[in-house]
Amino acid sequence: MTLKVGVVGVGNIGSIHARVYKERPDAELVAVCDINKEKADQAAEKFGAKAFYSIAEMLASGIQLDGCSVATKGEENGSEHFAPTMELLNAGIPVLGEKPISNRIDEAKQMVQLAKEKKVPYGVNLNHRFTPAAKRAKEWVEADRLGKLHMINMRMWINNPVESSPWFHLRALHPHSFDVMRYFCGDVKKVAAFMMKGEGRAIWSNTQIILQFENGVIGNLTGSYDAGASYGLERCEVVGSKGRFVIEDACEQLAFYPRHSIEVEQYSYLGGMREFGETFASRIGAWVEQLSAKTPYDQIDGSGKDALQAQLIIEGAIESWNTSSVVEL
């Protein structure tokens, strides 16, 4: 089965979605849509799809869409996701959105609720959980190789000079962080956060966030927009009663350390994945495969509901910092 798909918002990230669809033998990119006519026309020519300049126009055309990416952006990279997502879901078209699901919790809840009411698949590009390293580590957790989970320590940082809002760093970057932490350890119960503004910064560009999970696991996130690429993008360590694993830079290195042995099990570039940019293909590929398999709307991996839960943690962290309190979610 070849899925007919579209992409809404064909800037940098939307163009990546379009390219991935174009390269897949089980997908046919039939539509690109952008309110910027020049962008839409250029993408249509580049990827061999039909250009549209609004969701309404695209839906009215009668073009078949088995799924659609929404890669719009906006304030905090999330303010322009709501309207196109709601239009597409209302039309019964499965949506793969970009993160954050929205920078407004009320909008995020409405999108997730509409997908549930319509029973339409709704996923978000939480691509860090779709790496071969993350999948292998998840298998270890589910096979009880780590034993009872105790702790998770997460680090995610990059250089980003953007100063668009006080909470840009939190809302734009850490949907990834908290989704990874939830992927391994489940839902979060309590949040406590500390933040600081880096040198010359107007926004809260550095954070330490402490978490307590529903299952009793405790965790910590270190996040920054002031750390250079030489430090590495990401590190995730999960510690259990029998051992621990460490994932470095999202997909490049994975190691297992038994608690009572000095032997270390190490993997590099599992599945041939060498860098973060390659995670778009694995995530979008999983989305296409689930749509082709007619996976029920409530069994989508990296779902809108997952993205909402990550965003609720972020808003809890902001509330914690503003009120100097531990916030219960």
N, C-alpha and C positions, 0 to 999 in steps of 0.2 A: 504493500500500500504506500502510495506517495502522497504525503500531506501537502496541501496547498496553504501556504503561510504568508503572512504580511509582517511588516515592521513599521511601527508608528514612532516617529522621531528618529531621523537619520543623521544625527551628529556623529561624533566619534564612536560612542558605544553602540548606537543603533547600526552604524555601518559594520561593526564587528558582528552583530547579530545577523545582519544581512549576508555577510560573507560566509558565516558558518552554515546558514541555511542553504546558500548557493552551492556550497561544496558537498552537501550531503546527498547521496543518491535516493534517500527516502523522503526528501522534502523538495518542494518546488516553490521558490519565492515568486509570488504572483503580484504583490502589491507593496509599495512603499508610500508612506504618508507623512507629510510635514506641513505645518502652517507656513513655513518658509518655502515658497514656490521654487526658488533656485535650488535649494537643497534637495527637495523632492525630485525635481527634474534630473539633477546630476546623479542621484542615487538610482533612479529608474534606468538611466542610460548605462551606468556602471554595472548594475546587477541584472539587467534584462527584465525588469518588472514594470508594471503600470504605475504611474505617479498619481497620487491623490493629495488634496490640500486640506482635507478635513475628514474626520471619522464619518460624519453624516454623508458626505459625498461618496466615500468608499462603500459604505453600507448600501446606499441607494443604487449603486452601480450594478448590484446583483452578483458581484464577483464572489466566487466560492472561497471561503476562508475556513480552514480546519483548525487554525490557531493563529495567534498574533502576538508578537513581542511589542511591549510598550517601553520604549527607551527614551522617553522625554526626561527633562531635567528640572530646572527651576531652582527656587531658593532652597538651600541646603541639599541640593540634588534630588529633592523629593516633592516639591510643591506642584509639579505639573503632571503627576501620575494619575490623579484622582479622576478627572473628567473623561479622558479617553478610556481608562479602564472601565469605568461605569457604563459608558456607551457600548463598549464591546461585550461586556458581561450581560448587559440587558438584551443584547442581540443574540445571546447564546454562544458567543465565540470564546473559546478558551484563551486565556491571557497568561503570558510570561512577562512579568514586570521587572523593572530594574529596582535596585535597592537605593535608598530606603523605600519601603513600601509607600510611605508618605512621611513628611515631617510634621503631620498633624494626626494625632491619634484618632480623633473622631472620624476623619476620612478613611484611615486604615481600617477601622472597625466596620465602616459602611461597605467597603470593597469586599472584605472577607464575608460579611453577612450576605451580601448580594450573591456572591459565588455559591454560598451554601444554599440559599433559597432557590436559585436557578439550577443547582446541581451541575455547575460548570467548572471544569478544572481551572485552577488559578495558582500559578507558581510565581516565584520571585527568584531572581538571579543571585542566589546565595551560593556562589560557585565554589567557595572554599571547602564545602562539605562533599563536593563531587570529585575530588582528586583521588587517584589510586592510593595515596598514602593515607588519607582520611578514611577511605573505605576499609583498608586493611586494619587500621587501628580500631575502627568501629567493630569489625569482626572479632578482634581480640577482646573487646569489652563484652560483647554479647556471648562469647564463648567462655567467659569467666576467667580469662587468662590473667587479668589484673587482680582478680578477687574482688573483695568489697571496695568500692571506690571511696577514696578519702579526700583527695584534693585535685583541683585543676588550676594551673597557672598559665595565663595567656598574655602574650605580648603582641601588639600590632602597632607599628609606627612607620611613618613616611615623612618626607619633606613636602609640605603643602603650605605655601604662603598666603592662601586665600583668607580674607578677613570679612566674609560676607555677613556673618551673624555670630553672636556670642557662642552658639552651640553647634556651629558648623562641624567642628571636629567630631563631636559626639554623634550627631545625627547622620552624618554622611559616611564616616568610616566604620563605626563600631556595630552596625547591623551585622557585618561579617563576623566580628569578634564574638558577639553574644550568640550568634547562630551556631558557631563552632562549639562554644561552651555548652549550649543546650543539646547539640547533636550528641555529645559524648556523655553528658551528666544529667540531662533532663531539665525540668522546669525550675525556675528560680523563685525563691520565697522572699528573701530580704536583700536589700541593697544599701550600701553605704559608700559615699564617694568623696574624694578630695580632688581638687583641681588647682591649676595655676596657669598663669599667662607666661608664655616664653618671653625671652628678651625681645623687646620692641613689639610685642604682640598686643592686639586689642581684644582677642578672643581667648577663651579657655582652651589652650592648645595642648595641654598636658593633663593627664588624669591617672589616678589610681582608684580603682573601684573594687570593693570587697563584696562578695556574694555568698549567700547561704542558699543551697538548693533544697527543694522539697524533700529529697531523699537523705538530707543531712550532709552531703558533700559541701565542702567550703572551697571558695575560689577567689582568684585575684586577676584583674585585668590591668596591665600597664599599657597606656595608649598615648600617642603623641603625634603631632604634626610638625615637630621640630627635630626629628631624628633623621640622619642621613641614610642613604641607601646602603652605605658600607656596613651598617649595623645589621642588615637583614630585615626583611619586611615583617616576618611573623615567626613566633615560636609558641607551641602548645605542648604542655606537659601535663599528663594525667597520671595520678599516683594512686595505686591501690594496695591492698594488703599483701598481694603476691608479687607485685612488680609495677613498673611504670613504663610509659612510652613517651617519646619526644618527637614531635614533627617540626622540622625547620623549614622556614620560607614556603609555607603553604603546601608545597608538593615535592620538594627536592630531596629531602632526607627524612628517613623514619628509622627510629631505633627503639628496641625493647630491652629494658634492664630488669632482669629477675631480682627479686628482693634478697634472696639468699645465695646468690652466685655472682661471680665476677664476669661471667660470660655475657657478651653483648651481641644481640642480633640486629644487624644493620642493613638498610636498604637505601639505594640511591636511585632516583629517577624511575620509580615504579611505573610500569606501563609505558615507559618512554617519555613521561612528562617531565620536562626540564625547567619550565618557568611558569610564572603566574599567568601570563597571557594565554597559555594553552588551556586554562581552566574554562574559558568560555565555550570551547568546543565540547568539553566533557559535560558541562552543565546543560547546554542547549541540546546536546545529543540525548541526554537522559530525558529531557522534556519531550522531544520528538518521539522517542521510543515509548514513553508512557502514553502519549496521545495515540500513537499507532496501535498500541495494545489495548486501547480503550480503558485505561486505568480509571477506576472510579474517582470522582472529583475529590473525595475525602481521603484518598490514598496517595495524593501527589507528593513526591519528595521535594523538600524545599518549597513548601506551600506558602500561600499568602498568610495562612494562620501562623506558620513558623516565623515569617517575617514580622507579623504583628507582635508576637511574643518577644522577639528581640527588641522591637521598638519600645515596648512597655518597660523593658529593663532600662533602656536609655532614659526614658522620661522619669523613671524612678531614681536614677542616678542624679539627674538634674534637680529633682525635688530634694533629694538628700543633701546635695551641696548647698542649695538655697536655704534650706531650713536647719542645717547642721544636725540632721537626725538620721536614724536608720529607718528606711522606708520599707514597709511590707507591701508586696505586690498583690 
